[in-house]
Amino acid sequence: MITLGIKEFSMLSGIKESEIYHHILEGKKKHGVPFPKPLKQFKTHRFKYDDVMTFVRKQKGNGYQ
């Protein structure tokens, strides 16, 4: 399984790291697309690559980025 950190997620999606943290903690959506759930690891925010790419595709499909 390939995982990405917040920095890689930020670079792929074009969203600032602090904004990603905020949306994850608040459980908010970005332009109607829910953020992927982070993996359950101690003090890290890692995401499955497939989940991040699905998020990015949905963002682009909605006309953003």
Buried (B, 14 or more C-beta within 10 A) or exposed (E): EEBBEBEBBBEBBEBEBEEBEEBBEEEEEBEEBEBBEBEEEEEEBBBBBEBBBEBBEBBEEEEBE
